[in-house]
């Protein structure tokens, strides 16, 4: 190979390497949450709490949790899902955004969002799609299948006609859950994910773990506790964790134990 050809090959190789680095940087930055800390809501000025029901839209257990939150002096409201709560999760995301917009228009400095089960997935999609990190001070999720639930996958395989749209969207690998993972919402704002090792609906139970969030099973603070999926919103220990998650001070689980733990600095 002539000296001139060697130089040409070396230059082309260098250009290819530079292009690869640029593409790599662009890909990495596209998956990194864009968080402007100056635009984040003040952590010491809590606003109202919006509670998002899970699959099927049942509100009773969340109304009891809302009452516990209200007892601390906070405004708390349980949303009523669109339809029967088994349709497209995007409709619930829009519902949540409408509720947040109304709260901010009424003068709230920000909101805290508590999502139960599929309601936590709705909260995450809202953060990803509607600049939720600039509107929500905190997110707390309870038993949420943030990585999907094997029950949905089983339903799709064995009884597809009995698995409505939201059911399919909660199956591991769905477009919605892929979107949630790529958005890295757990790193976008303070997020507490509470779950139980006894969960029989969000399976496996650690599907509730979210990168960047504070992930805590009830049994971590109350060893031996037996709490089912449906029992999470009314369980005393889980309630205590929720109160800590939405307290004015940074999320702190120090001293949390069995039973309702006092929210520090409430």
C-alpha positions in Angstrom: 0.0 0.0 0.0 1.4 3.4 -1.0 2.1 6.1 1.6 -0.7 8.2 0.2 -3.2 5.3 0.4 -2.1 4.6 4.0 -2.9 8.2 4.9 -6.3 8.0 3.2 -7.2 4.8 5.1 -6.1 6.3 8.4 -8.2 9.4 7.8 -11.3 7.4 6.9 -10.9 5.2 9.9 -10.6 8.2 12.2 -13.8 9.7 10.7 -15.7 6.4 11.3 -14.5 6.4 14.9 -15.6 10.0 15.4 -19.0 9.3 13.9 -19.5 6.3 16.1 -18.7 8.4 19.2 -21.1 11.1 18.1 -23.9 8.6 17.5 -23.1 6.9 20.9 -23.4 10.3 22.7 -26.6 11.1 20.9 -28.2 7.7 21.8 -27.0 8.0 25.4 -28.4 11.6 25.8 -31.7 10.6 24.2 -32.3 8.0 27.0 -31.2 10.3 29.8 -34.0 12.2 31.5 -33.9 15.9 30.8 -34.1 17.4 34.2 -33.8 21.2 34.8 -33.4 21.4 38.6 -34.2 25.1 38.5 -37.6 24.2 37.0 -38.4 21.6 39.6 -41.1 22.4 42.2 -39.9 23.5 45.6 -39.7 20.4 47.8 -40.6 22.3 51.0 -43.9 23.6 49.6 -46.3 20.6 49.2 -49.4 21.0 47.1 -52.5 18.8 46.8 -52.2 15.0 46.5 -53.8 13.3 43.6 -54.5 9.5 44.0 -54.8 7.4 40.8 -56.7 4.1 41.1 -55.5 0.9 39.6 -56.8 -1.5 36.9 -60.6 -1.5 37.1 -60.8 1.9 38.7 -61.8 0.9 42.3 -61.7 3.9 44.6 -62.7 2.6 48.0 -59.3 1.7 49.4 -57.7 4.8 48.0 -60.5 6.9 49.7 -59.3 5.5 53.0 -55.7 6.3 52.2 -56.8 9.8 51.1 -58.5 10.3 54.5 -55.2 9.4 56.2 -53.4 12.0 54.1 -56.1 14.6 54.8 -55.6 14.0 58.5 -52.1 15.4 58.2 -53.6 18.7 56.9 -53.0 18.0 53.2 -55.6 18.2 50.4 -56.1 14.8 48.8 -58.4 13.7 46.0 -59.0 10.3 44.4 -59.5 10.5 40.7 -62.4 8.7 38.9 -60.9 6.8 36.0 -62.3 7.0 32.4 -64.8 4.2 31.7 -64.4 1.0 33.7 -60.7 1.5 34.2 -59.6 -1.3 31.8 -59.3 0.8 28.6 -56.3 2.5 27.1 -54.0 3.8 29.8 -53.4 6.9 27.6 -56.9 8.1 28.5 -56.0 7.9 32.2 -52.8 9.8 31.5 -54.8 12.6 30.0 -57.3 12.5 32.9 -54.4 12.9 35.3 -52.9 15.7 33.3 -56.2 17.5 33.3 -56.4 17.2 37.1 -52.9 18.5 37.5 -53.6 21.4 35.2 -56.7 22.3 37.2 -54.8 22.2 40.5 -52.0 24.4 39.2 -54.5 26.8 37.7 -56.2 27.1 41.1 -52.9 28.2 42.6 -51.2 25.0 43.8 -47.4 25.3 43.7 -47.2 21.7 42.5 -48.9 18.3 43.1 -47.9 15.0 44.6 -49.2 11.9 42.8 -49.9 8.6 44.5 -50.5 5.8 42.0 -51.8 2.4 43.1 -51.1 -0.6 41.0 -51.7 0.3 37.3 -52.2 3.9 38.6 -48.4 4.0 39.1 -47.8 3.1 35.5 -50.3 6.0 34.5 -48.3 8.3 36.8 -45.0 7.3 35.1 -46.4 7.7 31.6 -47.7 11.1 32.6 -44.2 12.2 33.8 -42.7 11.0 30.5 -45.3 12.5 28.2 -46.5 15.7 29.9 -43.4 17.1 31.6 -44.5 15.8 34.9 -41.2 16.4 36.6 -41.9 20.2 36.3 -45.4 19.8 37.8 -45.1 17.1 40.4 -43.1 17.5 43.6 -43.2 13.7 44.4 -44.5 10.5 43.0 -45.4 7.5 45.2 -46.4 4.2 43.8 -48.0 1.3 45.6 -47.6 -2.2 44.2 -47.3 -0.9 40.6 -46.2 -3.3 37.8 -43.7 -0.8 36.4 -41.9 -3.5 34.6 -45.1 -5.4 33.7 -47.0 -8.3 35.4 -46.7 -11.9 34.4 -50.4 -12.2 35.0 -51.1 -10.0 32.0 -48.8 -12.0 29.8 -50.6 -15.2 31.0 -54.0 -13.7 30.2 -52.9 -12.8 26.7 -51.6 -16.3 26.1 -54.5 -18.3 27.6 -57.6 -16.0 27.5 -56.9 -13.1 25.1 -60.6 -12.1 24.9 -60.6 -11.6 28.7 -57.6 -9.2 28.5 -58.7 -5.7 27.6 -56.5 -2.9 26.4 -55.0 -1.9 29.8 -54.4 -5.6 30.6 -52.3 -5.9 27.4 -50.5 -2.7 28.1 -49.4 -4.1 31.5 -47.7 -7.1 30.0 -43.9 -7.1 30.1 -42.4 -5.6 27.0 -45.5 -3.7 25.9 -45.0 -0.4 24.0 -46.2 1.6 27.1 -43.8 -0.1 29.5 -40.9 0.2 27.0 -41.7 3.9 26.8 -41.7 4.1 30.6 -38.3 2.4 30.8 -36.7 4.5 28.1 -37.9 7.7 29.8 -36.1 6.8 33.1 -38.8 8.6 35.0 -37.4 7.4 38.4 -34.5 9.7 37.9 -36.6 12.7 36.9 -38.0 13.6 40.3 -38.2 12.1 43.8 -40.1 8.8 43.5 -40.9 6.3 46.2 -42.1 2.8 45.1 -43.7 0.8 47.9 -44.4 -2.9 47.3 -45.1 -6.1 49.1 -43.4 -9.5 48.7 -46.8 -11.1 49.1 -48.1 -9.4 45.9 -50.2 -11.9 43.9 -51.3 -9.4 41.2 -48.1 -7.5 40.3 -45.9 -10.5 39.7 -43.1 -11.0 40.3 -43.5 -8.5 43.2 -40.2 -6.7 42.5 -41.6 -5.6 39.2 -42.4 -2.5 41.2 -38.7 -1.6 41.4 -37.9 1.4 39.3 -34.3 2.6 38.5 -33.6 5.9 40.1 -36.4 5.6 42.6 -36.4 4.8 46.3 -37.7 1.2 46.2 -38.9 -0.4 49.4 -40.9 -3.5 50.1 -43.1 -3.3 53.2 -41.2 -6.3 54.6 -38.0 -4.3 54.6 -39.3 -2.0 57.3 -41.7 -4.6 58.9 -40.1 -8.0 58.7 -42.7 -10.8 58.5 -45.6 -8.5 57.5 -48.1 -10.2 55.2 -49.7 -7.7 53.0 -51.5 -8.6 49.8 -51.7 -6.4 46.7 -55.3 -5.3 47.5 -54.3 -4.6 51.1 -51.5 -2.1 50.3 -53.6 1.1 50.2 -55.0 0.4 53.7 -52.1 -1.3 55.3 -50.8 0.7 58.3 -47.1 0.3 57.4 -47.6 1.1 53.8 -49.6 4.2 54.8 -46.8 5.3 57.0 -44.4 5.0 54.0 -46.7 7.0 51.8 -46.9 9.8 54.4 -43.1 9.8 54.5 -42.9 9.9 50.7 -45.0 13.0 50.5 -43.7 14.8 53.6 -42.2 18.3 53.2 -38.7 17.0 54.0 -36.7 14.8 51.5 -37.8 11.1 51.4 -36.4 9.6 54.6 -37.2 6.0 55.8 -35.0 6.3 58.9 -37.0 5.0 61.8 -39.8 3.5 59.7 -41.2 0.3 61.2 -44.4 -1.7 61.6 -47.6 0.3 61.8 -48.2 3.9 60.7 -44.9 5.7 60.8 -45.1 9.4 61.5 -44.3 11.6 58.5 -41.2 13.6 59.5 -41.6 17.3 59.4 -45.1 17.2 58.2 
